[in-house]
Amino acid sequence: MKTDIKNRNDIEKLVNTFYDKIKTDTKIGYFFTDVAKVNWEDHLPKMYDFWENIMFSTGNFIGNPMAKHKELHQKSTMTKAHFQHWNALFNATVDELFTGEKAEEIKQRAVNIAMAMMYKTIG
């Protein structure tokens, strides 16, 4: 039975499941594996901190995701469709794992973040 997102363990479960999908995704996976050449042992804990801070205001995230996305766009052009696909995968992963107020909140926040990233990265 699905529950709502309650704590960091839930955030870690979401992030791990989501990025397992991203790694093999045919539409955007290459941004992570081939273009950015993501070091997953380094990246995943940052994503745990990022989403935990977004959802629970922990203040434990340090980083500049906007700059990273701008660098990535310079290496390989990103489009609106890429951002929309990221959101679709993220939302599907949330829905697969969780249900409730926080689950709905994280999906809305993800849409808002992706829109801001898209606007500031590709115009």
N, CA and C of each residue as an Amber inpcrd file, in Angstrom:
protein
   369
   0.8350000  -1.1910000   0.0000000   0.0000000   0.0000000   0.0000000
   0.8770000   1.2520000   0.0000000   0.5490000   2.1910000  -0.8790000
   1.3210000   3.4230000  -0.9810000   0.9710000   4.3600000   0.1690000
   1.9840000   5.0870000   0.6260000   1.8040000   6.1140000   1.6420000
   2.3080000   7.4370000   1.0760000   2.1880000   8.4900000   1.8460000
   2.6820000   9.7940000   1.4270000   4.1850000   9.8800000   1.6860000
   4.8120000  10.8950000   1.1280000   6.2250000  11.1780000   1.3750000
   6.3190000  11.7830000   2.7660000   7.1030000  11.1200000   3.6410000
   7.1380000  11.5420000   5.0470000   8.5070000  12.0140000   5.5260000
   9.5890000  11.5610000   4.8700000  10.9160000  11.8170000   5.4340000
  12.0050000  11.5940000   4.3780000  13.2460000  11.7180000   4.8090000
  14.3800000  11.5610000   3.8970000  14.4230000  10.1710000   3.2780000
  14.0780000   9.1420000   4.0350000  14.0770000   7.7930000   3.4590000
  13.1540000   7.7190000   2.2460000  12.0140000   8.3680000   2.3400000
  11.0840000   8.3970000   1.2080000  11.6710000   9.1850000   0.0370000
  12.3290000  10.2870000   0.3420000  12.9970000  11.0780000  -0.6990000
  14.0520000  10.2270000  -1.3960000  14.8500000   9.5060000  -0.6230000
  15.8910000   8.6580000  -1.2070000  15.2800000   7.5760000  -2.0890000
  14.1980000   6.9820000  -1.6590000  13.5170000   5.9640000  -2.4560000
  13.0360000   6.5560000  -3.7810000  12.4370000   7.7320000  -3.7280000
  11.9630000   8.4050000  -4.9350000  13.1220000   8.7300000  -5.8690000
  14.1480000   9.3600000  -5.3390000  15.2860000   9.7740000  -6.1640000
  15.9680000   8.5600000  -6.7960000  16.2050000   7.5170000  -6.0260000
  16.8620000   6.3250000  -6.5620000  16.0350000   5.6710000  -7.6680000
  14.7440000   5.5400000  -7.4360000  13.8660000   4.9200000  -8.4300000
  13.8010000   5.7700000  -9.6910000  13.6900000   7.0830000  -9.5060000
  13.6250000   7.9960000 -10.6450000  14.8950000   7.9350000 -11.4870000
  16.0460000   8.0360000 -10.8350000  17.2830000   8.0510000 -11.6100000
  17.6330000   6.6940000 -12.1920000  17.1430000   5.6060000 -11.6180000
  17.2940000   4.3030000 -12.2680000  16.5760000   4.3160000 -13.6200000
  15.4430000   4.9920000 -13.6990000  14.7150000   5.1270000 -14.9620000
  15.4650000   6.0560000 -15.9220000  15.9640000   7.1590000 -15.3840000
  16.6710000   8.1460000 -16.2040000  17.8830000   7.5180000 -16.8930000
  18.6290000   6.7140000 -16.1740000  19.8660000   6.1270000 -16.7030000
  19.6420000   5.3560000 -17.9970000  18.4730000   4.7820000 -18.1790000
  18.2040000   3.9790000 -19.3710000  17.1620000   4.6170000 -20.2870000
  16.7340000   5.8300000 -19.9780000  15.7110000   6.4850000 -20.7740000
  16.2610000   6.8800000 -22.1430000  15.5300000   6.5470000 -23.1870000
  16.0100000   6.7980000 -24.5510000  15.8920000   8.2610000 -24.9800000
  15.0840000   9.0460000 -24.3000000  14.9010000  10.4480000 -24.7030000
  15.8330000  11.4150000 -23.9940000  16.1080000  11.1940000 -22.7100000
  16.9520000  12.1450000 -21.9740000  18.0970000  11.4860000 -21.2040000
  18.1460000  10.1920000 -21.1760000  19.1910000   9.5120000 -20.4240000
  20.5960000   9.8870000 -20.8530000  20.7730000  10.1320000 -22.1480000
  22.1020000  10.4650000 -22.6540000  22.6540000  11.7610000 -22.0670000
  21.7750000  12.6860000 -21.6720000  22.2670000  13.9130000 -21.0350000
  23.0570000  13.5690000 -19.7700000  22.5870000  12.5900000 -19.0500000
  23.2050000  12.1910000 -17.7870000  24.4000000  11.2720000 -18.0080000
  24.2350000  10.2910000 -18.8950000  25.2680000   9.2690000 -19.0560000
  26.3870000   9.6850000 -20.0060000  26.0350000  10.3230000 -21.1210000
  27.0270000  10.6390000 -22.1470000  27.5240000  12.0830000 -22.1180000
  26.6180000  13.0240000 -21.8900000  26.9940000  14.4440000 -21.9410000
  27.5860000  14.8910000 -20.6060000  26.8220000  14.7580000 -19.5320000
  27.3060000  15.1880000 -18.2100000  28.2340000  14.1570000 -17.5750000
  28.1120000  12.9010000 -18.0280000  28.8960000  11.8080000 -17.4480000
  28.7960000  11.8300000 -15.9120000  27.5530000  11.7680000 -15.4560000
  27.2440000  11.8990000 -14.0310000  27.9380000  10.8140000 -13.2100000
  28.5660000  11.2550000 -12.1380000  29.0960000  10.3480000 -11.1200000
  27.9480000  10.1350000 -10.1380000  27.2860000   8.9910000 -10.2250000
  26.0630000   8.7590000  -9.4610000  26.3040000   8.7380000  -7.9660000
  27.4640000   8.2650000  -7.5320000  27.7640000   8.2440000  -6.0920000
  27.8470000   9.6570000  -5.5240000  28.2170000  10.6010000  -6.3570000
  28.2910000  12.0050000  -5.9610000  26.9390000  12.7100000  -6.1620000
  26.2960000  12.4090000  -7.2680000  25.0760000  13.1190000  -7.6590000
  23.8630000  12.7580000  -6.7930000  23.6700000  11.4860000  -6.5300000
  22.4570000  11.0760000  -5.8080000  22.3360000  11.7010000  -4.4190000
  23.3940000  11.7140000  -3.6020000  23.2580000  12.3870000  -2.2950000
  22.9060000  13.8760000  -2.4250000  23.4070000  14.5220000  -3.4750000
  23.0370000  15.9280000  -3.7060000  21.5490000  16.0450000  -4.0170000
  21.0380000  15.0900000  -4.7770000  19.6140000  15.1070000  -5.1030000
  18.7560000  14.7880000  -3.8710000  19.2460000  13.9180000  -3.0000000
  18.5240000  13.6630000  -1.7450000  18.4090000  14.9740000  -0.9630000
  19.5620000  15.6730000  -0.8400000  19.5730000  16.9360000  -0.1010000
  18.6650000  17.9720000  -0.7650000  18.7310000  18.0540000  -2.0950000
  17.9330000  19.0310000  -2.8360000  16.4490000  18.8260000  -2.5680000
  15.9590000  17.6040000  -2.7900000  14.5300000  17.3490000  -2.6420000
  14.0870000  17.3570000  -1.1850000  14.9610000  16.9310000  -0.2900000
  14.6070000  17.0010000   1.1290000  14.4520000  18.4610000   1.5470000
  15.3350000  19.3160000   1.0570000  15.2320000  20.7420000   1.3600000
  13.9640000  21.3410000   0.7410000  13.6620000  20.9750000  -0.4840000
  12.4550000  21.4760000  -1.1520000  11.2080000  21.0980000  -0.3580000
  11.1600000  19.8630000   0.1070000   9.9350000  19.3600000   0.7460000
   9.8490000  19.6280000   2.2410000  10.9970000  19.6810000   2.9070000
  10.9800000  19.7790000   4.3680000  11.8140000  20.9410000   4.9180000
  12.2610000  21.8330000   4.0220000  13.0040000  23.0410000   4.4100000
  14.1460000  22.7430000   5.3740000  14.9780000  21.7750000   5.0080000
  16.0820000  21.3670000   5.8800000  17.2870000  22.2970000   5.7910000
  17.4190000  23.0030000   4.6750000  18.5700000  23.8810000   4.4980000
  19.8600000  23.1260000   4.2410000  19.7730000  21.8430000   3.8930000
  20.9810000  21.0300000   3.7500000  21.4780000  20.9120000   2.3200000
  20.8910000  21.6390000   1.3640000  21.3630000  21.5620000  -0.0170000
  22.3160000  22.7050000  -0.3010000  23.4570000  22.3500000  -0.8820000
  24.4300000  23.3330000  -1.3390000  24.6890000  23.0370000  -2.8090000
  24.5130000  24.0170000  -3.6470000  24.7540000  23.8080000  -5.0640000
  24.0670000  24.8620000  -5.8940000  24.3450000  24.8220000  -7.1970000
  23.7460000  25.7610000  -8.1370000  23.2360000  24.9750000  -9.3430000
  22.0500000  24.3740000  -9.2170000  21.5450000  23.5670000 -10.3260000
  21.3320000  24.3620000 -11.6140000  21.0260000  25.6430000 -11.4950000
  20.8180000  26.4510000 -12.6960000  22.1010000  26.5170000 -13.5270000
  23.2200000  26.7670000 -12.8880000  24.4950000  26.8350000 -13.6050000
  24.8250000  25.4990000 -14.2610000  24.5620000  24.4040000 -13.5580000
  24.8310000  23.0690000 -14.1080000  23.9950000  22.8230000 -15.3640000
  22.7360000  23.2340000 -15.3360000  21.8780000  23.0160000 -16.4940000
  22.2780000  23.9130000 -17.6710000  22.7420000  25.1190000 -17.3760000
  23.2240000  25.9960000 -18.4460000  24.4640000  25.3980000 -19.1060000
  25.3780000  24.8680000 -18.2940000  26.5840000  24.2010000 -18.8270000
  26.1900000  23.0110000 -19.6970000  25.2560000  22.2420000 -19.2300000
  24.8010000  21.0660000 -19.9670000  24.1870000  21.4750000 -21.3070000
  23.3890000  22.5250000 -21.3000000  22.7450000  23.0260000 -22.5250000
  23.7900000  23.4880000 -23.5350000  24.8920000  24.0410000 -23.0600000
  25.9620000  24.4670000 -23.9620000  26.6500000  23.2700000 -24.6140000
  26.6880000  22.1600000 -23.9130000  27.3150000  20.9520000 -24.4500000
  26.3910000  20.1920000 -25.3980000  25.1080000  20.1820000 -25.0780000
  24.1190000  19.4580000 -25.8770000  22.7650000  20.1480000 -25.7030000
  22.2310000  20.6530000 -26.7800000  21.0270000  21.4660000 -26.7300000
  19.8570000  20.7320000 -26.0760000  19.2660000  21.4020000 -25.1110000
  18.0560000  20.9000000 -24.4710000  16.8540000  21.6350000 -25.0560000
  15.7230000  20.9490000 -25.0750000  14.4990000  21.5360000 -25.6240000
  13.3770000  21.4610000 -24.5850000  12.2900000  22.1400000 -24.9030000
  11.1080000  22.0800000 -24.0510000  10.6440000  20.6340000 -23.8900000
  10.7150000  19.8650000 -24.9500000  10.2970000  18.4550000 -24.9090000
  11.1310000  17.6560000 -23.9110000  12.4140000  17.9700000 -23.7970000
  13.2720000  17.2850000 -22.8230000  12.7970000  17.5590000 -21.4010000
  12.5060000  18.8170000 -21.1160000  12.0310000  19.1770000 -19.7760000
  10.6670000  18.5450000 -19.4890000   9.8050000  18.5320000 -20.4880000
   8.4850000  17.9250000 -20.3100000   8.6030000  16.4230000 -20.0620000
   9.5160000  15.7880000 -20.7540000   9.7170000  14.3440000 -20.5600000
  10.2610000  14.0680000 -19.1630000  11.2070000  14.9040000 -18.7170000
  11.7330000  14.7630000 -17.3480000  10.5740000  14.8210000 -16.3580000
   9.7000000  15.8100000 -16.5260000   8.5510000  15.9510000 -15.6240000
   7.6230000  14.7450000 -15.6870000   7.3740000  14.2450000 -16.8670000
   6.4930000  13.0830000 -17.0060000   7.0730000  11.8730000 -16.2770000
   8.3660000  11.6470000 -16.4280000   9.0220000  10.5340000 -15.7230000
   8.9960000  10.7360000 -14.2130000   9.2510000  11.9570000 -13.7820000
   9.2540000  12.2490000 -12.3520000   7.8620000  12.0150000 -11.7640000
   6.8480000  12.5680000 -12.4120000   5.4770000  12.4110000 -11.9260000
   5.0570000  10.9500000 -11.8990000   5.4020000  10.2050000 -12.9330000
   5.0550000   8.7830000 -12.9800000   5.7310000   8.0250000 -11.8410000
   6.9610000   8.3910000 -11.5220000   7.6780000   7.7390000 -10.4370000
   7.0380000   8.0610000  -9.0950000   6.6940000   9.3280000  -8.8830000
   5.9920000   9.7080000  -7.6480000   4.7010000   8.9070000  -7.5260000
   3.9140000   8.8680000  -8.6000000   2.6250000   8.1670000  -8.5730000
   2.7850000   6.6640000  -8.3440000   3.8620000   6.1100000  -8.8480000
   4.1470000   4.6870000  -8.6760000   4.4350000   4.3430000  -7.2140000
   5.0670000   5.2790000  -6.5020000   5.5660000   4.9910000  -5.1570000
   4.7250000   5.5740000  -4.0270000   4.0870000   6.7180000  -4.2530000
   3.4670000   7.4670000  -3.1620000   2.0880000   7.9940000  -3.5410000
   1.3370000   8.3330000  -2.5170000   0.0570000   9.0020000  -2.6930000
  -0.1680000   9.9220000  -1.4970000  -0.7600000  11.0780000  -1.7320000
  -1.0490000  11.9850000  -0.6310000  -0.6590000  13.4130000  -0.9320000
  -0.8000000  14.2480000   0.0910000  -0.5690000  15.6810000  -0.0390000
   0.8670000  16.0110000  -0.4300000   1.8390000  15.4000000   0.2310000
   3.2480000  15.6630000  -0.0850000   3.6100000  15.1320000  -1.4680000
   3.0190000  14.0120000  -1.8520000   3.2660000  13.4660000  -3.1870000
   2.7910000  14.4530000  -4.2540000   1.6240000  15.0270000  -4.0380000
   1.1090000  16.0230000  -4.9800000   1.9690000  17.2850000  -4.9530000
   2.4160000  17.6650000  -3.7670000   3.2540000  18.8640000  -3.6290000
   4.5780000  18.7070000  -4.3620000   5.2180000  17.5400000  -4.2300000
   6.5270000  17.3760000  -4.8740000   6.3750000  17.4000000  -6.3980000
   5.2790000  16.8730000  -6.9020000   5.0570000  16.9190000  -8.3520000
   4.8740000  18.3610000  -8.8150000   4.1160000  19.1560000  -8.0690000
   3.9160000  20.5520000  -8.4400000   5.2200000  21.3430000  -8.3440000
   5.9600000  21.0830000  -7.3060000   7.2420000  21.7810000  -7.1620000
   8.1990000  21.3970000  -8.2890000   8.1790000  20.1300000  -8.6900000
   9.0330000  19.6830000  -9.7930000   8.6650000  20.3970000 -11.0910000
   7.3750000  20.5550000 -11.3360000   6.9300000  21.2830000 -12.5280000
   7.4280000  22.7220000 -12.4750000   7.2710000  23.3730000 -11.3420000
   7.7080000  24.7660000 -11.2020000   9.2150000  24.9040000 -11.3850000
   9.9670000  23.9900000 -10.8040000  11.4270000  24.0320000 -10.9190000
  11.8350000  23.8010000 -12.3740000  11.2320000  22.8130000 -13.0120000
  11.5710000  22.5220000 -14.4060000  11.2300000  23.7040000 -15.3110000
  10.0960000  24.3590000 -15.0590000   9.7230000  25.5250000 -15.8620000
  10.7390000  26.6530000 -15.7000000  11.1570000  26.8990000 -14.4760000
  12.1570000  27.9410000 -14.2300000  13.4880000  27.5820000 -14.8900000
  13.8970000  26.3250000 -14.7480000  15.1450000  25.8700000 -15.3740000
  15.0620000  26.0240000 -16.8940000  13.9430000  25.5980000 -17.4500000
  13.7720000  25.6660000 -18.8980000  13.8320000  27.1130000 -19.3750000
  13.0900000  27.9900000 -18.7120000  13.0450000  29.3850000 -19.1110000
  14.4490000  30.0170000 -19.0430000  15.1560000  29.7600000 -17.9600000
  16.4590000  30.3870000 -17.7730000  17.5640000  29.6990000 -18.5730000
  17.3400000  28.4630000 -18.9790000  18.3610000  27.7310000 -19.7230000
  18.1900000  27.8810000 -21.2270000  16.9720000  27.6860000 -21.7170000
  16.7880000  27.7090000 -23.1750000  15.9800000  28.9060000 -23.6530000
  15.4720000  29.6910000 -22.7190000  14.7540000  30.9180000 -23.0760000
  13.2930000  30.7160000 -23.3430000
